Amino acid sequence: MKKIKNFLLLLLCVGCIGIVGGAYILKSATRAETLFLKTFNLDIEVKKIRAEEKYNSYGFHGDGVAMYTITFSNDCSEFFKTWNPLPMASNAKEFLESVKTYVELPEITTGSWKMVDRSPIGENLSNVSLCVYNKDMNIAYFITLDT
């Protein structure tokens, strides 16, 4: 009887760990999508996009560089019409140059871009997000830096 009790207790513990772990995985899967939508103030349903992590050097202090490809379930080019048309301005090119050790964008000729400075007032580009939308492929490249 004691063995059955211990087995049931073990089964209950493993089940709880599985539920908590599954919830964490589900939460982290939508974290990049939510961050992307909030950072660039886009009115797209989170379930209509998918972020795939290409690089992430973030540590537990929250500093690092990350790059995601964002794919859309339908044509979302209308949301990017107000962004800057390619080619990028010098400040965006300089930002890409500063992170090229970690991430690089493919050649994109048709599309738009937007850079958001999330730095505290008075600091020079210490927390930056850049997104480049490839209109031909309907894919966005989302790069974020926090120092």
Residue pairs with C-beta under 8 A, 6 or more apart in sequence:
30 46
32 51
32 53
32 66
32 68
32 142
33 46
33 49
33 50
33 51
33 70
34 46
35 144
36 42
36 49
36 51
36 68
36 70
36 131
36 140
36 142
37 44
37 46
37 49
39 116
39 118
39 129
39 131
39 142
39 144
40 114
40 116
40 129
40 131
42 79
43 79
44 72
44 76
44 79
47 73
48 72
48 73
48 74
48 76
49 70
49 71
49 72
49 73
49 76
50 70
50 71
50 73
51 68
51 69
51 70
51 142
52 68
52 69
52 71
53 66
53 67
53 68
54 67
54 68
54 69
54 103
55 65
55 66
55 67
55 102
55 103
56 64
56 65
56 66
56 67
57 64
57 65
57 66
57 102
58 64
58 65
58 66
58 146
62 146
63 146
63 147
64 145
64 146
65 99
65 102
65 103
65 143
65 144
65 145
66 143
66 144
67 102
67 103
67 141
67 142
67 143
67 144
68 141
68 142
69 139
69 140
69 141
69 142
70 131
70 139
70 140
70 141
70 142
71 138
71 139
72 138
72 139
72 140
75 138
76 138
77 133
77 135
77 138
80 111
80 112
80 114
80 133
80 135
80 140
81 112
83 112
83 113
83 114
83 133
84 112
84 113
84 114
85 111
85 112
86 108
86 109
86 110
86 111
86 112
86 113
86 132
88 96
88 113
88 132
91 115
92 113
92 115
92 130
95 115
95 125
95 128
95 130
95 145
96 104
96 105
96 130
96 143
98 145
99 143
99 145
103 143
105 132
105 141
105 143
106 134
106 141
108 132
108 134
108 141
109 136
110 134
110 135
110 136
111 132
111 133
111 134
111 135
111 136
112 132
112 133
112 135
113 130
113 131
113 132
113 133
114 130
114 131
115 128
115 129
115 130
115 131
116 128
116 129
116 130
117 125
117 127
117 128
118 127
118 128
118 129
118 146
119 125
119 126
119 127
119 128
120 126
120 127
125 145
126 145
126 146
126 147
127 145
127 146
127 147
128 144
128 145
129 142
129 143
129 144
129 145
130 142
130 143
130 144
131 140
131 141
131 142
131 143
132 140
132 141
133 139
133 140
133 141
134 140
134 141
